[in-house]
Amino acid sequence: MESKAILKFAHVSPRKARRIVDTVRGKQVEQAIVVLKSYPHAAARTIEKVLKSAVANAEHENVRNPEEMFIKLALIDPGPVMKRIMPRAQGRMNRILKRTSHITLVLSED
């Protein structure tokens, strides 16, 4: 039995989120939550929320023990990029790219 949770348009860079997800991919849910709580990064809080949502989805589907499931698939895809400008000297500008991510977690029992 599989359970899935998707968060779209998360305000975290895909590069930063992938660094966190790589550490929990393949682990059991309880271990993954402990690891995510130990990270000081904002992306870890977001990924932890998605993981808890996947566990809640598993409970809704009547899985016996959702805490014993493991992370089968963890994807971080790039979302749309918000483009902003910062004024600079002599009428120039710098572009600021505010990147977003689509986070997908799939949990499995076996």
Backbone atoms as SQL, in Angstrom:
CREATE TABLE atoms (id INTEGER PRIMARY KEY, chain TEXT, resi INTEGER, resn TEXT, atom TEXT, x REAL, y REAL, z REAL);
INSERT INTO atoms VALUES
  (1, 'A', 1, 'MET', 'N', 0.849, -1.180, 0.000),
  (2, 'A', 1, 'MET', 'CA', 0.000, 0.000, 0.000),
  (3, 'A', 1, 'MET', 'C', 0.891, 1.238, 0.000),
  (4, 'A', 2, 'GLU', 'N', 0.531, 2.202, -0.809),
  (5, 'A', 2, 'GLU', 'CA', 1.305, 3.426, -0.899),
  (6, 'A', 2, 'GLU', 'C', 0.455, 4.614, -0.487),
  (7, 'A', 3, 'SER', 'N', 1.134, 5.634, -0.007),
  (8, 'A', 3, 'SER', 'CA', 0.499, 6.880, 0.368),
  (9, 'A', 3, 'SER', 'C', 1.327, 8.012, -0.219),
  (10, 'A', 4, 'LYS', 'N', 0.655, 9.081, -0.635),
  (11, 'A', 4, 'LYS', 'CA', 1.336, 10.139, -1.374),
  (12, 'A', 4, 'LYS', 'C', 0.905, 11.498, -0.856),
  (13, 'A', 5, 'ALA', 'N', 1.851, 12.453, -0.838),
  (14, 'A', 5, 'ALA', 'CA', 1.536, 13.839, -0.497),
  (15, 'A', 5, 'ALA', 'C', 2.363, 14.746, -1.398),
  (16, 'A', 6, 'ILE', 'N', 1.718, 15.801, -1.890),
  (17, 'A', 6, 'ILE', 'CA', 2.376, 16.741, -2.796),
  (18, 'A', 6, 'ILE', 'C', 2.170, 18.155, -2.263),
  (19, 'A', 7, 'LEU', 'N', 3.238, 18.927, -2.239),
  (20, 'A', 7, 'LEU', 'CA', 3.166, 20.350, -1.922),
  (21, 'A', 7, 'LEU', 'C', 3.682, 21.099, -3.126),
  (22, 'A', 8, 'LYS', 'N', 2.847, 21.954, -3.681),
  (23, 'A', 8, 'LYS', 'CA', 3.253, 22.735, -4.841),
  (24, 'A', 8, 'LYS', 'C', 3.507, 24.174, -4.431),
  (25, 'A', 9, 'PHE', 'N', 4.385, 24.817, -5.167),
  (26, 'A', 9, 'PHE', 'CA', 4.717, 26.231, -4.996),
  (27, 'A', 9, 'PHE', 'C', 5.303, 26.532, -3.617),
  (28, 'A', 10, 'ALA', 'N', 6.108, 25.623, -3.086),
  (29, 'A', 10, 'ALA', 'CA', 6.779, 25.861, -1.805),
  (30, 'A', 10, 'ALA', 'C', 7.855, 26.923, -2.012),
  (31, 'A', 11, 'HIS', 'N', 7.921, 27.890, -1.119),
  (32, 'A', 11, 'HIS', 'CA', 8.875, 28.988, -1.247),
  (33, 'A', 11, 'HIS', 'C', 10.236, 28.586, -0.704),
  (34, 'A', 12, 'VAL', 'N', 10.815, 27.597, -1.364),
  (35, 'A', 12, 'VAL', 'CA', 12.160, 27.152, -1.025),
  (36, 'A', 12, 'VAL', 'C', 12.823, 26.731, -2.333),
  (37, 'A', 13, 'SER', 'N', 14.084, 27.034, -2.465),
  (38, 'A', 13, 'SER', 'CA', 14.822, 26.711, -3.680),
  (39, 'A', 13, 'SER', 'C', 14.931, 25.196, -3.839),
  (40, 'A', 14, 'PRO', 'N', 14.752, 24.664, -5.059),
  (41, 'A', 14, 'PRO', 'CA', 14.861, 23.215, -5.257),
  (42, 'A', 14, 'PRO', 'C', 16.236, 22.680, -4.870),
  (43, 'A', 15, 'ARG', 'N', 17.270, 23.446, -5.122),
  (44, 'A', 15, 'ARG', 'CA', 18.626, 23.006, -4.783),
  (45, 'A', 15, 'ARG', 'C', 18.791, 22.815, -3.274),
  (46, 'A', 16, 'LYS', 'N', 18.244, 23.726, -2.495),
  (47, 'A', 16, 'LYS', 'CA', 18.346, 23.629, -1.042),
  (48, 'A', 16, 'LYS', 'C', 17.466, 22.502, -0.496),
  (49, 'A', 17, 'ALA', 'N', 16.294, 22.310, -1.104),
  (50, 'A', 17, 'ALA', 'CA', 15.388, 21.266, -0.638),
  (51, 'A', 17, 'ALA', 'C', 15.928, 19.873, -0.969),
  (52, 'A', 18, 'ARG', 'N', 16.565, 19.722, -2.132),
  (53, 'A', 18, 'ARG', 'CA', 17.113, 18.413, -2.512),
  (54, 'A', 18, 'ARG', 'C', 18.204, 17.974, -1.543),
  (55, 'A', 19, 'ARG', 'N', 18.970, 18.928, -1.049),
  (56, 'A', 19, 'ARG', 'CA', 20.038, 18.614, -0.090),
  (57, 'A', 19, 'ARG', 'C', 19.458, 17.981, 1.171),
  (58, 'A', 20, 'ILE', 'N', 18.300, 18.430, 1.597),
  (59, 'A', 20, 'ILE', 'CA', 17.656, 17.893, 2.795),
  (60, 'A', 20, 'ILE', 'C', 16.990, 16.551, 2.488),
  (61, 'A', 21, 'VAL', 'N', 16.287, 16.459, 1.364),
  (62, 'A', 21, 'VAL', 'CA', 15.540, 15.251, 1.018),
  (63, 'A', 21, 'VAL', 'C', 16.480, 14.069, 0.798),
  (64, 'A', 22, 'ASP', 'N', 17.676, 14.316, 0.271),
  (65, 'A', 22, 'ASP', 'CA', 18.621, 13.230, 0.022),
  (66, 'A', 22, 'ASP', 'C', 19.007, 12.501, 1.306),
  (67, 'A', 23, 'THR', 'N', 18.935, 13.176, 2.440),
  (68, 'A', 23, 'THR', 'CA', 19.327, 12.547, 3.703),
  (69, 'A', 23, 'THR', 'C', 18.236, 11.638, 4.271),
  (70, 'A', 24, 'VAL', 'N', 16.971, 11.843, 3.867),
  (71, 'A', 24, 'VAL', 'CA', 15.880, 11.046, 4.441),
  (72, 'A', 24, 'VAL', 'C', 15.291, 10.043, 3.454),
  (73, 'A', 25, 'ARG', 'N', 15.702, 10.084, 2.216),
  (74, 'A', 25, 'ARG', 'CA', 15.156, 9.165, 1.197),
  (75, 'A', 25, 'ARG', 'C', 15.480, 7.722, 1.582),
  (76, 'A', 26, 'GLY', 'N', 14.465, 6.853, 1.601),
  (77, 'A', 26, 'GLY', 'CA', 14.649, 5.447, 1.926),
  (78, 'A', 26, 'GLY', 'C', 14.539, 5.109, 3.395),
  (79, 'A', 27, 'LYS', 'N', 14.402, 6.103, 4.261),
  (80, 'A', 27, 'LYS', 'CA', 14.313, 5.847, 5.703),
  (81, 'A', 27, 'LYS', 'C', 12.861, 5.641, 6.125),
  (82, 'A', 28, 'GLN', 'N', 12.711, 5.051, 7.314),
  (83, 'A', 28, 'GLN', 'CA', 11.379, 4.906, 7.881),
  (84, 'A', 28, 'GLN', 'C', 10.885, 6.277, 8.346),
  (85, 'A', 29, 'VAL', 'N', 9.573, 6.390, 8.491),
  (86, 'A', 29, 'VAL', 'CA', 8.952, 7.673, 8.790),
  (87, 'A', 29, 'VAL', 'C', 9.453, 8.251, 10.110),
  (88, 'A', 30, 'GLU', 'N', 9.498, 7.431, 11.147),
  (89, 'A', 30, 'GLU', 'CA', 9.929, 7.934, 12.458),
  (90, 'A', 30, 'GLU', 'C', 11.372, 8.430, 12.417),
  (91, 'A', 31, 'GLN', 'N', 12.249, 7.675, 11.755),
  (92, 'A', 31, 'GLN', 'CA', 13.642, 8.098, 11.639),
  (93, 'A', 31, 'GLN', 'C', 13.746, 9.389, 10.844),
  (94, 'A', 32, 'ALA', 'N', 12.969, 9.498, 9.779),
  (95, 'A', 32, 'ALA', 'CA', 13.013, 10.684, 8.928),
  (96, 'A', 32, 'ALA', 'C', 12.558, 11.929, 9.688),
  (97, 'A', 33, 'ILE', 'N', 11.529, 11.791, 10.509),
  (98, 'A', 33, 'ILE', 'CA', 11.044, 12.942, 11.283),
  (99, 'A', 33, 'ILE', 'C', 12.096, 13.398, 12.281),
  (100, 'A', 34, 'VAL', 'N', 12.771, 12.447, 12.917),
  (101, 'A', 34, 'VAL', 'CA', 13.836, 12.803, 13.868),
  (102, 'A', 34, 'VAL', 'C', 14.968, 13.531, 13.153),
  (103, 'A', 35, 'VAL', 'N', 15.356, 13.043, 11.974),
  (104, 'A', 35, 'VAL', 'CA', 16.428, 13.681, 11.210),
  (105, 'A', 35, 'VAL', 'C', 16.017, 15.084, 10.781),
  (106, 'A', 36, 'LEU', 'N', 14.775, 15.237, 10.308),
  (107, 'A', 36, 'LEU', 'CA', 14.320, 16.548, 9.840),
  (108, 'A', 36, 'LEU', 'C', 14.222, 17.555, 10.979),
  (109, 'A', 37, 'LYS', 'N', 13.849, 17.091, 12.177),
  (110, 'A', 37, 'LYS', 'CA', 13.778, 18.000, 13.315),
  (111, 'A', 37, 'LYS', 'C', 15.157, 18.503, 13.739),
  (112, 'A', 38, 'SER', 'N', 16.196, 17.726, 13.437),
  (113, 'A', 38, 'SER', 'CA', 17.542, 18.123, 13.858),
  (114, 'A', 38, 'SER', 'C', 18.180, 19.153, 12.927),
  (115, 'A', 39, 'TYR', 'N', 17.630, 19.325, 11.721),
  (116, 'A', 39, 'TYR', 'CA', 18.203, 20.289, 10.781),
  (117, 'A', 39, 'TYR', 'C', 17.713, 21.698, 11.087),
  (118, 'A', 40, 'PRO', 'N', 18.606, 22.694, 11.006),
  (119, 'A', 40, 'PRO', 'CA', 18.192, 24.073, 11.262),
  (120, 'A', 40, 'PRO', 'C', 17.619, 24.778, 10.038),
  (121, 'A', 41, 'HIS', 'N', 17.541, 24.101, 8.890),
  (122, 'A', 41, 'HIS', 'CA', 17.123, 24.739, 7.652),
  (123, 'A', 41, 'HIS', 'C', 15.600, 24.868, 7.577),
  (124, 'A', 42, 'ALA', 'N', 15.130, 25.919, 6.916),
  (125, 'A', 42, 'ALA', 'CA', 13.691, 26.132, 6.745),
  (126, 'A', 42, 'ALA', 'C', 13.087, 25.060, 5.848),
  (127, 'A', 43, 'ALA', 'N', 13.869, 24.546, 4.911),
  (128, 'A', 43, 'ALA', 'CA', 13.370, 23.503, 4.015),
  (129, 'A', 43, 'ALA', 'C', 13.021, 22.238, 4.789),
  (130, 'A', 44, 'ALA', 'N', 13.717, 21.974, 5.881),
  (131, 'A', 44, 'ALA', 'CA', 13.448, 20.782, 6.685),
  (132, 'A', 44, 'ALA', 'C', 12.057, 20.858, 7.315),
  (133, 'A', 45, 'ARG', 'N', 11.637, 22.045, 7.760),
  (134, 'A', 45, 'ARG', 'CA', 10.296, 22.195, 8.336),
  (135, 'A', 45, 'ARG', 'C', 9.232, 21.921, 7.274),
  (136, 'A', 46, 'THR', 'N', 9.460, 22.425, 6.067),
  (137, 'A', 46, 'THR', 'CA', 8.495, 22.233, 4.988),
  (138, 'A', 46, 'THR', 'C', 8.385, 20.764, 4.605),
  (139, 'A', 47, 'ILE', 'N', 9.519, 20.088, 4.472),
  (140, 'A', 47, 'ILE', 'CA', 9.527, 18.675, 4.099),
  (141, 'A', 47, 'ILE', 'C', 8.901, 17.835, 5.213),
  (142, 'A', 48, 'GLU', 'N', 9.124, 18.225, 6.462),
  (143, 'A', 48, 'GLU', 'CA', 8.521, 17.510, 7.584),
  (144, 'A', 48, 'GLU', 'C', 6.993, 17.606, 7.533),
  (145, 'A', 49, 'LYS', 'N', 6.473, 18.765, 7.168),
  (146, 'A', 49, 'LYS', 'CA', 5.022, 18.928, 7.052),
  (147, 'A', 49, 'LYS', 'C', 4.450, 18.050, 5.950),
  (148, 'A', 50, 'VAL', 'N', 5.163, 17.962, 4.828),
  (149, 'A', 50, 'VAL', 'CA', 4.701, 17.115, 3.729),
  (150, 'A', 50, 'VAL', 'C', 4.735, 15.648, 4.154),
  (151, 'A', 51, 'LEU', 'N', 5.776, 15.263, 4.893),
  (152, 'A', 51, 'LEU', 'CA', 5.890, 13.882, 5.378),
  (153, 'A', 51, 'LEU', 'C', 4.742, 13.545, 6.328),
  (154, 'A', 52, 'LYS', 'N', 4.419, 14.453, 7.231),
  (155, 'A', 52, 'LYS', 'CA', 3.302, 14.218, 8.156),
  (156, 'A', 52, 'LYS', 'C', 1.968, 14.163, 7.401),
  (157, 'A', 53, 'SER', 'N', 1.858, 14.923, 6.341),
  (158, 'A', 53, 'SER', 'CA', 0.658, 14.871, 5.519),
  (159, 'A', 53, 'SER', 'C', 0.523, 13.520, 4.824),
  (160, 'A', 54, 'ALA', 'N', 1.633, 12.971, 4.356),
  (161, 'A', 54, 'ALA', 'CA', 1.606, 11.648, 3.725),
  (162, 'A', 54, 'ALA', 'C', 1.212, 10.575, 4.740),
  (163, 'A', 55, 'VAL', 'N', 1.682, 10.710, 5.982),
  (164, 'A', 55, 'VAL', 'CA', 1.307, 9.765, 7.040),
  (165, 'A', 55, 'VAL', 'C', -0.192, 9.878, 7.337),
  (166, 'A', 56, 'ALA', 'N', -0.711, 11.114, 7.376),
  (167, 'A', 56, 'ALA', 'CA', -2.146, 11.307, 7.608),
  (168, 'A', 56, 'ALA', 'C', -2.963, 10.721, 6.464),
  (169, 'A', 57, 'ASN', 'N', -2.458, 10.841, 5.240),
  (170, 'A', 57, 'ASN', 'CA', -3.148, 10.236, 4.097),
  (171, 'A', 57, 'ASN', 'C', -3.159, 8.716, 4.223),
  (172, 'A', 58, 'ALA', 'N', -2.083, 8.143, 4.740),
  (173, 'A', 58, 'ALA', 'CA', -2.017, 6.693, 4.939),
  (174, 'A', 58, 'ALA', 'C', -3.022, 6.252, 6.005),
  (175, 'A', 59, 'GLU', 'N', -3.156, 7.031, 7.071),
  (176, 'A', 59, 'GLU', 'CA', -4.133, 6.704, 8.109),
  (177, 'A', 59, 'GLU', 'C', -5.549, 6.759, 7.542),
  (178, 'A', 60, 'HIS', 'N', -5.772, 7.721, 6.662),
  (179, 'A', 60, 'HIS', 'CA', -7.096, 7.855, 6.045),
  (180, 'A', 60, 'HIS', 'C', -7.407, 6.660, 5.136),
  (181, 'A', 61, 'GLU', 'N', -6.374, 6.072, 4.561),
  (182, 'A', 61, 'GLU', 'CA', -6.544, 4.903, 3.696),
  (183, 'A', 61, 'GLU', 'C', -6.532, 3.596, 4.493),
  (184, 'A', 62, 'ASN', 'N', -6.565, 3.689, 5.821),
  (185, 'A', 62, 'ASN', 'CA', -6.616, 2.543, 6.729),
  (186, 'A', 62, 'ASN', 'C', -5.396, 1.634, 6.625),
  (187, 'A', 63, 'VAL', 'N', -4.230, 2.223, 6.601),
  (188, 'A', 63, 'VAL', 'CA', -2.993, 1.443, 6.658),
  (189, 'A', 63, 'VAL', 'C', -2.791, 1.038, 8.118),
  (190, 'A', 64, 'ARG', 'N', -2.300, -0.173, 8.350),
  (191, 'A', 64, 'ARG', 'CA', -2.166, -0.684, 9.722),
  (192, 'A', 64, 'ARG', 'C', -1.276, 0.193, 10.589),
  (193, 'A', 65, 'ASN', 'N', -0.029, 0.355, 10.184),
  (194, 'A', 65, 'ASN', 'CA', 0.925, 1.148, 10.960),
  (195, 'A', 65, 'ASN', 'C', 1.610, 2.154, 10.055),
  (196, 'A', 66, 'PRO', 'N', 1.103, 3.372, 9.961),
  (197, 'A', 66, 'PRO', 'CA', 1.727, 4.364, 9.075),
  (198, 'A', 66, 'PRO', 'C', 3.136, 4.751, 9.512),
  (199, 'A', 67, 'GLU', 'N', 3.442, 4.642, 10.821),
  (200, 'A', 67, 'GLU', 'CA', 4.761, 5.021, 11.306),
  (201, 'A', 67, 'GLU', 'C', 5.846, 4.037, 10.865),
  (202, 'A', 68, 'GLU', 'N', 5.442, 2.821, 10.475),
  (203, 'A', 68, 'GLU', 'CA', 6.412, 1.825, 10.025),
  (204, 'A', 68, 'GLU', 'C', 6.672, 1.888, 8.523),
  (205, 'A', 69, 'MET', 'N', 5.989, 2.806, 7.835),
  (206, 'A', 69, 'MET', 'CA', 6.208, 2.959, 6.400),
  (207, 'A', 69, 'MET', 'C', 7.561, 3.631, 6.165),
  (208, 'A', 70, 'PHE', 'N', 8.058, 3.522, 4.947),
  (209, 'A', 70, 'PHE', 'CA', 9.319, 4.179, 4.607),
  (210, 'A', 70, 'PHE', 'C', 9.124, 5.060, 3.378),
  (211, 'A', 71, 'ILE', 'N', 10.046, 5.983, 3.178),
  (212, 'A', 71, 'ILE', 'CA', 9.952, 6.918, 2.068),
  (213, 'A', 71, 'ILE', 'C', 10.455, 6.220, 0.811),
  (214, 'A', 72, 'LYS', 'N', 9.520, 5.871, -0.048),
  (215, 'A', 72, 'LYS', 'CA', 9.857, 5.147, -1.267),
  (216, 'A', 72, 'LYS', 'C', 10.365, 6.096, -2.346),
  (217, 'A', 73, 'LEU', 'N', 9.724, 7.248, -2.473),
  (218, 'A', 73, 'LEU', 'CA', 10.067, 8.200, -3.527),
  (219, 'A', 73, 'LEU', 'C', 9.994, 9.607, -2.963),
  (220, 'A', 74, 'ALA', 'N', 11.016, 10.394, -3.210),
  (221, 'A', 74, 'ALA', 'CA', 11.044, 11.791, -2.781),
  (222, 'A', 74, 'ALA', 'C', 11.558, 12.620, -3.944),
  (223, 'A', 75, 'LEU', 'N', 10.682, 13.457, -4.477),
  (224, 'A', 75, 'LEU', 'CA', 11.033, 14.280, -5.628),
  (225, 'A', 75, 'LEU', 'C', 10.936, 15.754, -5.275),
  (226, 'A', 76, 'ILE', 'N', 11.895, 16.511, -5.756),
  (227, 'A', 76, 'ILE', 'CA', 11.849, 17.961, -5.653),
  (228, 'A', 76, 'ILE', 'C', 11.964, 18.498, -7.073),
  (229, 'A', 77, 'ASP', 'N', 10.870, 19.017, -7.587),
  (230, 'A', 77, 'ASP', 'CA', 10.860, 19.573, -8.930),
  (231, 'A', 77, 'ASP', 'C', 10.816, 21.094, -8.848),
  (232, 'A', 78, 'PRO', 'N', 11.427, 21.781, -9.811),
  (233, 'A', 78, 'PRO', 'CA', 11.366, 23.245, -9.784),
  (234, 'A', 78, 'PRO', 'C', 9.977, 23.746, -10.147),
  (235, 'A', 79, 'GLY', 'N', 9.551, 24.779, -9.456),
  (236, 'A', 79, 'GLY', 'CA', 8.289, 25.432, -9.755),
  (237, 'A', 79, 'GLY', 'C', 8.558, 26.729, -10.497),
  (238, 'A', 80, 'PRO', 'N', 7.568, 27.577, -10.595),
  (239, 'A', 80, 'PRO', 'CA', 7.779, 28.855, -11.272),
  (240, 'A', 80, 'PRO', 'C', 8.731, 29.754, -10.483),
  (241, 'A', 81, 'VAL', 'N', 9.413, 30.623, -11.206),
  (242, 'A', 81, 'VAL', 'CA', 10.380, 31.533, -10.594),
  (243, 'A', 81, 'VAL', 'C', 9.803, 32.942, -10.621),
  (244, 'A', 82, 'MET', 'N', 9.755, 33.574, -9.439),
  (245, 'A', 82, 'MET', 'CA', 9.305, 34.961, -9.372),
  (246, 'A', 82, 'MET', 'C', 10.505, 35.854, -9.626),
  (247, 'A', 83, 'LYS', 'N', 10.380, 36.766, -10.574),
  (248, 'A', 83, 'LYS', 'CA', 11.491, 37.637, -10.938),
  (249, 'A', 83, 'LYS', 'C', 11.265, 39.015, -10.346),
  (250, 'A', 84, 'ARG', 'N', 12.234, 39.487, -9.589),
  (251, 'A', 84, 'ARG', 'CA', 12.183, 40.809, -8.977),
  (252, 'A', 84, 'ARG', 'C', 13.431, 41.578, -9.387),
  (253, 'A', 85, 'ILE', 'N', 13.413, 42.888, -9.196),
  (254, 'A', 85, 'ILE', 'CA', 14.596, 43.679, -9.523),
  (255, 'A', 85, 'ILE', 'C', 15.050, 44.459, -8.304),
  (256, 'A', 86, 'MET', 'N', 16.366, 44.714, -8.257),
  (257, 'A', 86, 'MET', 'CA', 16.945, 45.538, -7.216),
  (258, 'A', 86, 'MET', 'C', 17.675, 46.694, -7.901),
  (259, 'A', 87, 'PRO', 'N', 17.277, 47.937, -7.618),
  (260, 'A', 87, 'PRO', 'CA', 17.951, 49.069, -8.249),
  (261, 'A', 87, 'PRO', 'C', 19.423, 49.141, -7.832),
  (262, 'A', 88, 'ARG', 'N', 20.255, 49.484, -8.785),
  (263, 'A', 88, 'ARG', 'CA', 21.687, 49.633, -8.546),
  (264, 'A', 88, 'ARG', 'C', 22.130, 51.022, -9.006),
  (265, 'A', 89, 'ALA', 'N', 23.387, 51.305, -8.901),
  (266, 'A', 89, 'ALA', 'CA', 23.921, 52.622, -9.227),
  (267, 'A', 89, 'ALA', 'C', 23.829, 52.909, -10.732),
  (268, 'A', 90, 'GLN', 'N', 23.715, 54.159, -11.067),
  (269, 'A', 90, 'GLN', 'CA', 23.729, 54.680, -12.435),
  (270, 'A', 90, 'GLN', 'C', 22.610, 54.095, -13.291),
  (271, 'A', 91, 'GLY', 'N', 21.447, 53.889, -12.700),
  (272, 'A', 91, 'GLY', 'CA', 20.274, 53.455, -13.443),
  (273, 'A', 91, 'GLY', 'C', 20.253, 51.986, -13.816),
  (274, 'A', 92, 'ARG', 'N', 21.180, 51.225, -13.282),
  (275, 'A', 92, 'ARG', 'CA', 21.204, 49.796, -13.602),
  (276, 'A', 92, 'ARG', 'C', 20.323, 49.035, -12.619),
  (277, 'A', 93, 'MET', 'N', 20.213, 47.722, -12.851),
  (278, 'A', 93, 'MET', 'CA', 19.435, 46.888, -11.942),
  (279, 'A', 93, 'MET', 'C', 20.034, 45.496, -11.886),
  (280, 'A', 94, 'ASN', 'N', 19.793, 44.838, -10.783),
  (281, 'A', 94, 'ASN', 'CA', 20.128, 43.423, -10.632),
  (282, 'A', 94, 'ASN', 'C', 18.826, 42.653, -10.557),
  (283, 'A', 95, 'ARG', 'N', 18.825, 41.450, -11.124),
  (284, 'A', 95, 'ARG', 'CA', 17.635, 40.609, -11.075),
  (285, 'A', 95, 'ARG', 'C', 17.722, 39.682, -9.871),
  (286, 'A', 96, 'ILE', 'N', 16.629, 39.583, -9.149),
  (287, 'A', 96, 'ILE', 'CA', 16.527, 38.662, -8.023),
  (288, 'A', 96, 'ILE', 'C', 15.545, 37.572, -8.430),
  (289, 'A', 97, 'LEU', 'N', 15.973, 36.305, -8.336),
  (290, 'A', 97, 'LEU', 'CA', 15.135, 35.171, -8.694),
  (291, 'A', 97, 'LEU', 'C', 14.667, 34.483, -7.417),
  (292, 'A', 98, 'LYS', 'N', 13.364, 34.517, -7.181),
  (293, 'A', 98, 'LYS', 'CA', 12.793, 33.844, -6.014),
  (294, 'A', 98, 'LYS', 'C', 12.222, 32.520, -6.490),
  (295, 'A', 99, 'ARG', 'N', 12.958, 31.452, -6.237),
  (296, 'A', 99, 'ARG', 'CA', 12.612, 30.147, -6.776),
  (297, 'A', 99, 'ARG', 'C', 11.594, 29.426, -5.889),
  (298, 'A', 100, 'THR', 'N', 10.779, 28.588, -6.517),
  (299, 'A', 100, 'THR', 'CA', 9.808, 27.771, -5.806),
  (300, 'A', 100, 'THR', 'C', 10.015, 26.307, -6.182),
  (301, 'A', 101, 'SER', 'N', 9.415, 25.412, -5.400),
  (302, 'A', 101, 'SER', 'CA', 9.586, 23.971, -5.601),
  (303, 'A', 101, 'SER', 'C', 8.237, 23.266, -5.531),
  (304, 'A', 102, 'HIS', 'N', 8.189, 22.106, -6.173),
  (305, 'A', 102, 'HIS', 'CA', 7.087, 21.165, -6.007),
  (306, 'A', 102, 'HIS', 'C', 7.675, 19.936, -5.305),
  (307, 'A', 103, 'ILE', 'N', 7.174, 19.642, -4.104),
  (308, 'A', 103, 'ILE', 'CA', 7.711, 18.547, -3.295),
  (309, 'A', 103, 'ILE', 'C', 6.718, 17.389, -3.317),
  (310, 'A', 104, 'THR', 'N', 7.209, 16.195, -3.689),
  (311, 'A', 104, 'THR', 'CA', 6.385, 14.983, -3.744),
  (312, 'A', 104, 'THR', 'C', 7.028, 13.908, -2.887),
  (313, 'A', 105, 'LEU', 'N', 6.257, 13.336, -1.947),
  (314, 'A', 105, 'LEU', 'CA', 6.727, 12.224, -1.127),
  (315, 'A', 105, 'LEU', 'C', 5.756, 11.054, -1.273),
  (316, 'A', 106, 'VAL', 'N', 6.314, 9.877, -1.508),
  (317, 'A', 106, 'VAL', 'CA', 5.515, 8.651, -1.607),
  (318, 'A', 106, 'VAL', 'C', 6.018, 7.696, -0.534),
  (319, 'A', 107, 'LEU', 'N', 5.108, 7.233, 0.313),
  (320, 'A', 107, 'LEU', 'CA', 5.434, 6.282, 1.366),
  (321, 'A', 107, 'LEU', 'C', 4.933, 4.899, 0.969),
  (322, 'A', 108, 'SER', 'N', 5.664, 3.862, 1.384),
  (323, 'A', 108, 'SER', 'CA', 5.284, 2.493, 1.062),
  (324, 'A', 108, 'SER', 'C', 5.452, 1.612, 2.285),
  (325, 'A', 109, 'GLU', 'N', 4.662, 0.534, 2.329),
  (326, 'A', 109, 'GLU', 'CA', 4.759, -0.411, 3.444),
  (327, 'A', 109, 'GLU', 'C', 5.823, -1.467, 3.199),
  (328, 'A', 110, 'ASP', 'N', 5.965, -1.926, 1.955),
  (329, 'A', 110, 'ASP', 'CA', 6.862, -3.039, 1.685),
  (330, 'A', 110, 'ASP', 'C', 8.106, -2.625, 0.941);
